[in-house]
Amino acid sequence: MIAQKVGGDLFEVKPAKPYPNEYQACTEIAKTELESNARPAFEKNIDNLTLAQYDTVFIGYPIWWSALPRVMMTFLESNDFSGKKIIPFCTHGGSGLAGTEREIKDACPNSEVLQGLAIVGKTAQNDSAAVEKDVEAWLKTLGY
């Protein structure tokens, strides 16, 4: 939805070892990764030459245990976001952005992290009209 509204390109960060589809199993792996400060590998990286063509990068993710998924940390730390504006957005179960803007700033110290958007996961799954309204209002505050 965001890419359509701003005319952006999409790149999906996929873990090398996929997370389970079953909720409980997925959250247990996420918790273990967080507790060990893991940096799971991901399938394919974005080419730095490709990344260089963008001034602004929207980064989307779910909140897991009040944090960025560790695979997203691997992705952020594996790429050079220097001089770029990073705009985070997430789905969550009640914690909002949960300090992930700070995590991104720490992982990408030479970038500017703008105000993110947090959408409750159940809303994202069940009420696309409400999400679209929130996304449009948020993008407007960012100048889109």
N, C-alpha and C positions, 0 to 999 in steps of 0.2 A: 504494500500500500504506500509506504513512504517512497520507495523507488519510483513508483508510478507518478506520485505527486511532485517529486523534485526532478524527475528525468534522470535518475541515477541508474548505474549498473549494479548487478548483484554478484556477490561472491559468497559461497557457502563454506564455512569452516566445518569440515567433517572430521571427527576423530578417526585415527587409523583403526582403532578397535571400537566399533559402534557401541553406544550405550544401549542397554536393554530397553525394549519398548514397555515392559512391565514397570509401573510406577515405583513400587517398593524396591525392586532390584536396582533400578536406576538411581534412586535417592541414596541407597546404601553405598554404591560405588562413588557417587558424588561426595558423600560424607567422608569416605576413606581417602579420596584424593585431596580433599580440603585439609583434613587432619595431618596428612603427610606432606602438604604443600607440593603435591605432584605437578608435573608438567607433562601431561600425556601428549603423545605425538598426534599430529593430524595428517590426513590423507594427502593433501596437496596444498602448497603455499601459493600465495599470489606473487607474481613476478614483481620484483622491485621496480623494474622499468614501467610496468603497468601501474603500480601504486604511485609512482612519481607523477603521473599525469593528473592526479587528484589533489585539490587543495582541502577538500572537506570529505570526511569519511564517516558515515553513519555505522555504528557498531551495535548490532542487536544480539540479545542473549536472554536465556531464562535466568532467574535468580535461583541458585541452589544453595541452601544452607546460609542464606544472607550474604552470598558472595558470587563473584563471577565463576562460571564453570572453569575448572583448571585448564581445560583445553583452550579456552579463550585467552587465558594468561600466556600459554605457550605461543599462540598466534600473535598476540600483541608484542611479546618480547622477542619474537623471531623476525619482526619487520621494523623498518625505519619509518616512523610517523613524524619525524622532525619537521617542524614548520607547518604541520597540518592541523586543521580543526577537526576534532573528533567529537561526534555527537552520539551519545549512548541512548539506547532505548531497550526496554526489557519487559518481560512478563514476570509476574510474581504472585505469590499466594497470600500476600498481606504485608510484606516488608518494604514495599516501594523499591527504590533504587538501592537501598541497603548499603550505602557506602561504596558502591561499585564505581562511582565517578572518581573517588580517591584512588581506588585500585588501578584504574586506567591511567590516571595522572602519574602514579608511581611507576607504572610499566612503560609509560611514554612521556618522560619528563620534558622533552623538547617540543611538545605539542600543546595545543590549547584545547582543553576539554570543556565543551559547552553544556548548558543545562539539559539534562536528559529527560526522557519520558518513561514513566512506569505505568503499565497496564495490568490490571488484575487478570491472571490467566484464564479464569472462568469467563470473564467478559470477552477476552480475545477469542475464546472458543465459541461463544454463544451469542454475541451481540456486535456484529460487524458494523452496524450503523453507529452505535455508541463509540466504538473504537475509531471509526472514521472521523467523527466529530472531534474527539480528543486529539487525534493526529493532526487534523487541519488547524485547530486552535494552537497547538504546540508549534507546528511549522510556521505559523504566522508570527509567533513571538520570536522566532529565529530569522525572520525576514524572507520566508519562502511564500 
